[in-house]
Amino acid sequence: MRMLARQRCHTALAGLVTLATAAVLSVSATAPAVAADTWTEVGSDRADPLSESQGLTSVEVPAGSPNRYTGVGTIPIDVYSRGWNHVGDPDASYNGYYIEPYQADGGTAKMFRVQAPGGAWSEYVHTLNSGEALNNSWVTISPSGSWMVNGEYGTMSRFLVFPTPGVNPSTSPSANLPQASAITLDHAVRDVQGCDFVTATQLLCSSDDPAGTLFGITKPLLQIDLSAEPNGTSNVTGHVTALRQLPLRSGCTGTFEAEGIDYDRRTGTLRVIVVSPGSCVLTDSMTYKFTKS
């Protein structure tokens, strides 16, 4: 979530909300066409603004585990007190590890907080490379488990690939977590808030793009088809397709914010959080559910 958006959420929770009145920006007539939509909305649940406003993930291991969420109220006090004041969209690996991405205002590093299957927590810090954006909006773990994909905010033509902290044996909490490779995108994306693997070579991503000039729609659901599963030795390419605009429904007018995304491969259910404008952040922010038609 953007710093401004996070401040809006805090303000709304305190009851000091000013409703947004800005109109939606017009769409460029020359923007690329949107592909045929293959995802059908099948339901929704209210997203709690404290604990479900940033991201979500389904958990396969151990069996029967509940879904997990992140929000402004899920950051542990000791983590927040050390400057890690923003948590993004998390992911859980298929062998039971759970990872949350953190950033700090004005910092020079990102932090990945990892819970092992046994319950113990550890922290892995990545010092920013030259030209790397500070934002740590999301993580997704490849089906093999060894590699973690991470994105920067703003208008970008790449995703970053890291060895999965806690899972890949090359990682250690006492050492810098290095970037291993990258995914080079064939079309720019803007303000991606979350991605999740559908297969080893396909990602679905939620974009908070407010302008709509890249694909002809604001807040798009994106599909990224990879040339190969991400690895730590060479870059892979990603073909970007916009599938549809995410639902933007609320009792308030103003600026919505698309947040985290999750694909549950056991049920084929896709879920995306959309935070409502103004004071409606408290009442009708939603996690929307989709299945492939």
KEKE-3310 file (N, C-alpha, C; in steps of 0.2 Angstrom, whole numbers, plus 5000, padded with zeros to 4 digits):
npx = (5004:5003:5011:5003:4991:4991:4991:4979:4971:4974:4969:4955:4952:4953:4942:4943:4939:4940:4930:4935:4935:4939:4938:4938:4952:4953:4954:4966:4964:4972:4977:4982:4972:4961:4962:4951:4940:4942:4939:4927:4917:4912:4908:4910:4918:4918:4932:4942:4947:4958:4965:4965:4968:4979:4985:4984:4984:4982:4984:4992:4999:5001:4988:4971:4973:4969:4965:4977:4980:4986:4987:4986:4985:4991:5004:5018:5021:5035:5041:5036:5042:5055:5055:5050:5037:5027:5018:5016:5008:5007:5014:5012:5022:5022:5027:5025:5031:5029:5028:5031:5032:5041:5043:5052:5050:5060:5070:5085:5084:5075:5064:5060:5049:5049:5040:5043:5038:5037:5033:5042:5049:5059:5070:5074:5085:5086:5098:5095:5098:5107:5097:5086:5069:5062:5050:5041:5030:5024:5026:5028:5029:5038:5031:5041:5047:5060:5062:5058:5047:5047:5040:5042:5036:5026:5029:5034:5045:5050:5051:5058:5069:5072:5082:5072:5069:5073:5069:5076:5092:5103:5101:5102:5097:5107:5114:5115:5101:5102:5098:5094:5090:5080:5063:5059:5048:5037:5029:5025:5020:5010:5010:5009:5001:5001:5005:5002:5007:4999:5002:5018:5023:5015:5008:4996:4991:4987:4984:4986:4984:4981:4978:4976:4981:4990:4984:4971:4961:4958:4965:4968:4967:4980:4988:5003:5013:5026:5042:5049:5050:5055:5072:5088:5099:5098:5089:5071:5058:5042:5026:5014:4997:4982:4967:4955:4945:4946:4933:4925:4916:4906:4898:4903:4910:4925:4943:4947:4957:4967:4972:4981:4983:4977:4979:4971:4976:4970:4956:4955:4951:4952:4956:4955:4959:4950:4951:4939:4934:4937:4927:4921:4930:4930:4918:4914:4924:4931:4935:4936:4930:4934:4932:4938:4931)
npy = (4994:5011:5025:5036:5031:5022:5031:5036:5026:5024:5036:5035:5025:5031:5039:5051:5055:5062:5062:5057:5066:5066:5064:5049:5046:5049:5036:5032:5033:5026:5015:4998:4984:4975:4958:4944:4941:4928:4925:4923:4932:4926:4928:4937:4944:4954:4964:4966:4982:4983:4971:4964:4972:4973:4961:4943:4925:4908:4893:4878:4869:4866:4854:4859:4872:4889:4903:4916:4933:4950:4967:4984:4982:4970:4970:4966:4974:4975:4973:4984:4995:4994:5001:4995:4998:4995:4982:4970:4960:4944:4926:4909:4894:4878:4869:4873:4885:4902:4919:4936:4952:4967:4985:5000:5017:5028:5020:5009:4996:4980:4969:4952:4943:4928:4913:4897:4880:4874:4885:4895:4911:4921:4934:4940:4951:4962:4971:4986:4986:4996:5008:5000:5000:5006:5000:4987:4978:4965:4947:4931:4914:4902:4887:4876:4880:4885:4898:4915:4927:4945:4962:4979:4995:5008:5012:4999:4987:4975:4960:4955:4942:4931:4920:4909:4914:4905:4893:4890:4883:4891:4903:4914:4921:4929:4934:4945:4945:4941:4947:4936:4934:4940:4944:4948:4959:4960:4971:4986:4988:4994:5000:4987:4977:4964:4947:4930:4913:4903:4892:4884:4893:4904:4919:4927:4944:4958:4975:4992:5002:5019:5026:5020:5021:5011:4999:5002:5001:5005:4999:4985:4967:4956:4945:4935:4927:4916:4913:4902:4893:4904:4906:4905:4908:4913:4926:4926:4929:4938:4938:4950:4952:4960:4956:4960:4973:4975:4973:4988:4994:5002:5011:5024:5037:5040:5036:5020:5006:4993:4978:4965:4948:4931:4914:4899:4884:4872:4873:4881:4894:4911:4926:4943:4958:4973:4989:5001:5018:5033:5035:5023:5013:5007:5000:4993:4988:4975:4957:4950:4935:4924:4912:4902:4903)
npz = (5000:4996:5005:5007:5006:5017:5027:5025:5029:5043:5047:5045:5053:5065:5065:5059:5045:5029:5015:4999:4984:4972:4954:4944:4934:4916:4903:4892:4875:4866:4873:4876:4871:4882:4887:4884:4897:4909:4922:4934:4945:4960:4973:4989:5004:5018:5021:5035:5041:5049:5051:5038:5027:5019:5013:5009:5011:5006:5016:5014:5021:5038:5035:5034:5040:5043:5032:5030:5034:5032:5039:5044:5058:5061:5062:5073:5088:5092:5080:5073:5081:5078:5066:5055:5047:5038:5031:5018:5005:5009:5008:5008:5008:5000:5008:5021:5026:5030:5024:5027:5019:5023:5025:5028:5032:5022:5022:5019:5016:5014:5023:5026:5035:5042:5046:5052:5049:5062:5070:5074:5072:5061:5054:5038:5030:5016:5008:4999:4981:4969:4962:4965:4970:4986:4991:4997:4993:4991:4991:4983:4982:4973:4965:4967:4978:4981:4976:4978:4972:4971:4971:4965:4969:4959:4941:4933:4924:4928:4939:4955:4959:4973:4983:4992:5008:5023:5017:5005:5006:5005:5012:5026:5042:5047:5037:5023:5012:4996:4980:4967:4953:4940:4933:4918:4911:4897:4895:4903:4920:4933:4950:4957:4969:4973:4969:4964:4962:4949:4941:4939:4929:4928:4934:4943:4946:4956:4952:4957:4949:4946:4934:4922:4909:4904:4901:4897:4907:4924:4940:4936:4935:4932:4921:4921:4910:4911:4903:4909:4924:4938:4943:4951:4943:4930:4921:4918:4906:4905:4899:4898:4902:4903:4912:4917:4925:4942:4955:4959:4970:4981:4995:4996:4987:4978:4979:4976:4983:4976:4983:4991:4984:4981:4976:4978:4975:4978:4977:4966:4968:4966:4976:4980:4988:4989:4994:5001:4997:5007:5022:5021:5020:5032:5032:5020:5013:5003:5001:4986:4977:4965:4951:4938:4922)
capx = (5000:5006:5012:4997:4985:4991:4989:4971:4967:4974:4964:4948:4951:4952:4936:4944:4940:4937:4928:4938:4930:4943:4935:4943:4956:4951:4958:4969:4960:4977:4980:4981:4966:4961:4961:4945:4940:4941:4938:4920:4916:4907:4906:4914:4918:4920:4939:4943:4952:4964:4969:4964:4968:4985:4986:4981:4986:4979:4989:4991:5002:4998:4981:4966:4975:4965:4969:4981:4979:4990:4984:4989:4984:4994:5012:5019:5024:5042:5043:5035:5046:5061:5055:5047:5030:5022:5018:5013:5005:5011:5013:5014:5025:5019:5030:5023:5034:5025:5033:5028:5036:5041:5047:5053:5050:5066:5076:5089:5083:5068:5064:5056:5048:5047:5038:5044:5032:5036:5030:5047:5050:5065:5070:5079:5085:5089:5100:5093:5103:5107:5091:5080:5064:5061:5044:5041:5023:5022:5030:5025:5034:5037:5029:5046:5049:5067:5063:5053:5047:5045:5039:5043:5030:5027:5029:5040:5046:5053:5050:5064:5069:5077:5081:5066:5072:5071:5067:5082:5098:5108:5099:5103:5095:5113:5117:5111:5097:5104:5094:5097:5089:5074:5058:5059:5041:5037:5024:5026:5015:5010:5008:5007:5000:5001:5005:5003:5008:4994:5006:5025:5025:5010:5006:4990:4993:4983:4987:4982:4985:4975:4978:4972:4984:4994:4980:4964:4957:4961:4964:4967:4969:4985:4991:5010:5015:5033:5046:5051:5050:5060:5078:5093:5105:5096:5082:5066:5054:5035:5021:5009:4990:4976:4961:4948:4945:4944:4927:4925:4909:4906:4894:4907:4914:4932:4948:4948:4964:4967:4978:4984:4979:4979:4976:4971:4976:4966:4950:4954:4948:4956:4954:4958:4956:4949:4949:4935:4936:4935:4925:4919:4936:4928:4912:4912:4930:4929:4939:4932:4932:4933:4934:4940:4926)
capy = (5000:5018:5028:5040:5026:5019:5036:5037:5020:5025:5042:5032:5021:5035:5042:5058:5054:5066:5059:5059:5068:5066:5059:5044:5048:5046:5031:5034:5029:5022:5010:4991:4981:4970:4951:4941:4939:4921:4924:4925:4934:4921:4930:4942:4944:4960:4964:4970:4987:4983:4965:4961:4978:4973:4955:4937:4919:4902:4889:4871:4865:4859:4853:4862:4878:4894:4908:4921:4940:4956:4973:4989:4980:4964:4971:4965:4980:4975:4974:4991:4999:4995:5005:4991:5000:4993:4975:4969:4954:4938:4920:4903:4889:4872:4865:4875:4891:4908:4924:4943:4957:4973:4990:5005:5024:5031:5015:5006:4988:4977:4964:4947:4940:4921:4908:4890:4876:4873:4891:4900:4917:4924:4939:4941:4958:4963:4978:4988:4987:5002:5008:4996:5004:5004:4997:4979:4977:4958:4941:4925:4908:4897:4880:4872:4882:4887:4905:4920:4933:4951:4967:4986:4999:5012:5009:4994:4982:4969:4958:4953:4935:4930:4913:4909:4914:4899:4887:4889:4882:4897:4909:4914:4927:4933:4937:4949:4941:4944:4946:4931:4935:4944:4942:4954:4960:4963:4977:4989:4987:5000:4999:4980:4976:4957:4942:4923:4908:4899:4887:4886:4898:4909:4923:4932:4950:4964:4981:4997:5007:5023:5030:5016:5022:5006:4994:5005:5001:5006:4993:4978:4960:4955:4938:4935:4921:4916:4908:4897:4894:4908:4902:4909:4908:4917:4930:4924:4934:4937:4941:4953:4952:4963:4952:4963:4978:4973:4976:4994:4995:5005:5016:5030:5039:5042:5032:5013:5003:4986:4976:4958:4943:4924:4909:4893:4879:4866:4874:4885:4900:4917:4931:4949:4963:4980:4994:5006:5025:5037:5031:5016:5008:5003:4996:4989:4985:4968:4952:4947:4929:4922:4906:4902:4900)
capz = (5000:4996:5011:5008:5007:5024:5032:5025:5033:5050:5049:5045:5059:5071:5064:5056:5038:5024:5009:4993:4979:4965:4949:4941:4928:4910:4900:4886:4869:4863:4877:4873:4872:4887:4884:4886:4904:4910:4929:4935:4952:4963:4980:4993:5011:5021:5023:5041:5039:5053:5050:5032:5022:5015:5009:5011:5008:5008:5019:5013:5026:5039:5032:5039:5042:5041:5028:5034:5032:5035:5039:5049:5065:5062:5063:5080:5091:5092:5073:5072:5085:5075:5060:5050:5049:5033:5029:5012:5004:5011:5004:5011:5003:5000:5013:5027:5028:5029:5023:5026:5017:5027:5023:5033:5029:5021:5023:5013:5016:5015:5028:5025:5041:5040:5051:5050:5050:5069:5073:5076:5068:5060:5050:5033:5028:5010:5007:4992:4976:4966:4958:4968:4974:4993:4992:4998:4993:4990:4989:4981:4982:4967:4967:4969:4985:4982:4974:4980:4968:4974:4966:4967:4967:4953:4935:4933:4919:4931:4946:4957:4962:4978:4986:4997:5015:5027:5013:5001:5011:5004:5015:5033:5045:5049:5031:5018:5007:4989:4974:4963:4946:4939:4928:4913:4908:4890:4895:4909:4925:4938:4957:4958:4976:4975:4964:4966:4957:4948:4940:4939:4924:4927:4939:4943:4950:4957:4951:4960:4944:4946:4928:4917:4903:4902:4898:4896:4913:4931:4945:4933:4936:4927:4921:4918:4908:4911:4899:4913:4931:4940:4946:4954:4939:4924:4921:4913:4903:4907:4895:4903:4899:4907:4911:4919:4930:4948:4957:4962:4972:4988:4997:4996:4981:4979:4976:4979:4982:4975:4988:4990:4980:4983:4972:4981:4970:4980:4975:4960:4970:4967:4980:4979:4992:4987:5000:4999:4998:5013:5028:5019:5022:5038:5032:5014:5009:5002:4998:4981:4975:4958:4949:4931:4918)
cpx = (5004:5006:5005:4991:4985:4989:4981:4968:4968:4969:4957:4947:4950:4946:4937:4944:4937:4936:4932:4933:4933:4939:4940:4946:4953:4956:4960:4966:4965:4980:4978:4975:4966:4959:4954:4945:4938:4939:4931:4919:4910:4905:4911:4913:4921:4928:4940:4948:4959:4968:4968:4965:4974:4986:4983:4984:4983:4985:4987:4993:5003:4991:4976:4968:4971:4969:4972:4980:4984:4986:4988:4990:4988:5002:5013:5023:5031:5045:5042:5040:5053:5061:5051:5039:5025:5023:5014:5009:5009:5010:5015:5017:5021:5022:5030:5027:5029:5029:5029:5033:5035:5045:5047:5053:5058:5072:5080:5089:5076:5069:5059:5055:5045:5045:5039:5038:5031:5034:5036:5048:5057:5065:5076:5079:5089:5091:5098:5099:5103:5101:5085:5075:5063:5055:5044:5033:5020:5027:5025:5031:5033:5035:5035:5049:5055:5067:5057:5053:5044:5045:5040:5037:5031:5027:5035:5040:5049:5050:5057:5063:5074:5076:5076:5069:5069:5070:5074:5088:5103:5107:5100:5100:5101:5117:5112:5107:5098:5098:5097:5096:5083:5069:5057:5052:5041:5032:5025:5020:5016:5007:5005:5007:5001:5002:5005:5003:5002:4997:5014:5027:5020:5008:5000:4992:4988:4986:4983:4983:4980:4974:4974:4975:4988:4990:4973:4959:4961:4960:4964:4970:4974:4987:4998:5012:5023:5036:5048:5050:5056:5066:5083:5099:5104:5090:5078:5062:5046:5031:5015:5002:4985:4970:4955:4950:4943:4938:4928:4918:4909:4900:4897:4910:4921:4937:4948:4955:4964:4973:4980:4980:4982:4975:4977:4971:4972:4959:4949:4951:4953:4953:4958:4955:4956:4947:4945:4937:4934:4933:4922:4924:4934:4922:4911:4918:4929:4935:4934:4934:4930:4935:4934:4934:4928)
cpy = (5006:5021:5033:5036:5023:5024:5037:5032:5021:5031:5039:5029:5025:5040:5049:5058:5060:5063:5061:5061:5068:5062:5054:5047:5045:5041:5033:5030:5025:5016:5003:4988:4976:4963:4949:4939:4932:4920:4927:4926:4929:4923:4935:4941:4951:4959:4969:4975:4986:4977:4962:4967:4978:4967:4949:4931:4913:4898:4882:4867:4869:4859:4856:4869:4884:4899:4913:4928:4945:4962:4978:4986:4973:4964:4971:4972:4980:4976:4982:4996:4999:4998:5001:4992:4999:4986:4974:4963:4948:4932:4915:4897:4883:4867:4868:4882:4897:4914:4931:4948:4964:4978:4996:5012:5026:5026:5013:4999:4986:4971:4959:4943:4933:4917:4901:4886:4874:4879:4896:4905:4919:4929:4939:4947:4958:4970:4980:4988:4994:5002:5004:5001:5001:5000:4990:4977:4970:4953:4935:4920:4903:4890:4875:4874:4886:4895:4909:4926:4939:4957:4974:4990:5004:5009:5005:4989:4976:4967:4955:4946:4934:4922:4914:4909:4909:4893:4885:4888:4887:4903:4908:4921:4932:4936:4941:4944:4944:4942:4941:4932:4940:4941:4949:4954:4963:4969:4980:4988:4993:4998:4992:4979:4968:4952:4935:4918:4904:4892:4889:4891:4903:4912:4926:4938:4955:4970:4987:5003:5012:5027:5027:5017:5016:5000:4996:5004:5003:5000:4986:4972:4958:4947:4939:4928:4921:4911:4902:4898:4899:4903:4907:4910:4913:4921:4926:4930:4933:4941:4943:4954:4955:4959:4955:4969:4974:4976:4983:4997:4997:5010:5023:5031:5041:5037:5025:5011:4996:4984:4969:4953:4936:4919:4902:4887:4872:4867:4878:4892:4906:4922:4937:4954:4970:4984:4999:5013:5028:5033:5024:5011:5004:4999:4991:4988:4978:4963:4948:4940:4927:4915:4906:4899:4896)
cpz = (5000:5003:5012:5009:5014:5029:5031:5029:5040:5052:5049:5051:5065:5070:5062:5049:5034:5018:5003:4988:4972:4960:4947:4935:4922:4907:4893:4880:4865:4867:4874:4875:4878:4884:4887:4893:4905:4917:4930:4943:4955:4971:4983:5000:5013:5023:5029:5039:5043:5052:5043:5026:5018:5011:5013:5008:5010:5011:5018:5018:5033:5037:5037:5041:5039:5036:5033:5030:5035:5034:5044:5056:5066:5063:5071:5082:5091:5085:5071:5075:5082:5068:5054:5050:5043:5031:5023:5011:5005:5007:5009:5006:5004:5005:5020:5030:5026:5029:5023:5024:5021:5024:5028:5029:5028:5022:5017:5013:5016:5020:5026:5032:5040:5046:5048:5052:5058:5073:5074:5070:5067:5055:5045:5030:5021:5009:5000:4987:4973:4961:4960:4972:4981:4994:4992:4998:4993:4989:4987:4980:4977:4970:4970:4976:4986:4980:4976:4975:4972:4970:4970:4965:4962:4947:4934:4927:4921:4937:4948:4960:4967:4980:4992:5004:5019:5023:5009:5006:5010:5008:5023:5036:5047:5043:5027:5013:5000:4984:4969:4955:4945:4933:4924:4910:4901:4890:4902:4914:4930:4945:4958:4966:4978:4969:4967:4960:4956:4945:4940:4935:4923:4934:4938:4948:4950:4956:4954:4955:4944:4939:4923:4910:4900:4898:4896:4901:4919:4935:4941:4936:4931:4927:4918:4917:4907:4906:4902:4920:4934:4944:4948:4949:4933:4925:4916:4911:4905:4902:4899:4899:4905:4906:4912:4924:4937:4951:4961:4965:4980:4989:4997:4989:4983:4976:4980:4979:4982:4980:4986:4986:4982:4978:4976:4976:4972:4977:4969:4962:4970:4971:4980:4984:4989:4993:4997:5000:5005:5019:5027:5019:5028:5037:5026:5010:5009:5000:4993:4979:4968:4956:4941:4927:4912)
residu = (MET:ARG:MET:LEU:ALA:ARG:GLN:ARG:CYS:HIS:THR:ALA:LEU:ALA:GLY:LEU:VAL:THR:LEU:ALA:THR:ALA:ALA:VAL:LEU:SER:VAL:SER:ALA:THR:ALA:PRO:ALA:VAL:ALA:ALA:ASP:THR:TRP:THR:GLU:VAL:GLY:SER:ASP:ARG:ALA:ASP:PRO:LEU:SER:GLU:SER:GLN:GLY:LEU:THR:SER:VAL:GLU:VAL:PRO:ALA:GLY:SER:PRO:ASN:ARG:TYR:THR:GLY:VAL:GLY:THR:ILE:PRO:ILE:ASP:VAL:TYR:SER:ARG:GLY:TRP:ASN:HIS:VAL:GLY:ASP:PRO:ASP:ALA:SER:TYR:ASN:GLY:TYR:TYR:ILE:GLU:PRO:TYR:GLN:ALA:ASP:GLY:GLY:THR:ALA:LYS:MET:PHE:ARG:VAL:GLN:ALA:PRO:GLY:GLY:ALA:TRP:SER:GLU:TYR:VAL:HIS:THR:LEU:ASN:SER:GLY:GLU:ALA:LEU:ASN:ASN:SER:TRP:VAL:THR:ILE:SER:PRO:SER:GLY:SER:TRP:MET:VAL:ASN:GLY:GLU:TYR:GLY:THR:MET:SER:ARG:PHE:LEU:VAL:PHE:PRO:THR:PRO:GLY:VAL:ASN:PRO:SER:THR:SER:PRO:SER:ALA:ASN:LEU:PRO:GLN:ALA:SER:ALA:ILE:THR:LEU:ASP:HIS:ALA:VAL:ARG:ASP:VAL:GLN:GLY:CYS:ASP:PHE:VAL:THR:ALA:THR:GLN:LEU:LEU:CYS:SER:SER:ASP:ASP:PRO:ALA:GLY:THR:LEU:PHE:GLY:ILE:THR:LYS:PRO:LEU:LEU:GLN:ILE:ASP:LEU:SER:ALA:GLU:PRO:ASN:GLY:THR:SER:ASN:VAL:THR:GLY:HIS:VAL:THR:ALA:LEU:ARG:GLN:LEU:PRO:LEU:ARG:SER:GLY:CYS:THR:GLY:THR:PHE:GLU:ALA:GLU:GLY:ILE:ASP:TYR:ASP:ARG:ARG:THR:GLY:THR:LEU:ARG:VAL:ILE:VAL:VAL:SER:PRO:GLY:SER:CYS:VAL:LEU:THR:ASP:SER:MET:THR:TYR:LYS:PHE:THR:LYS:SER)
# end
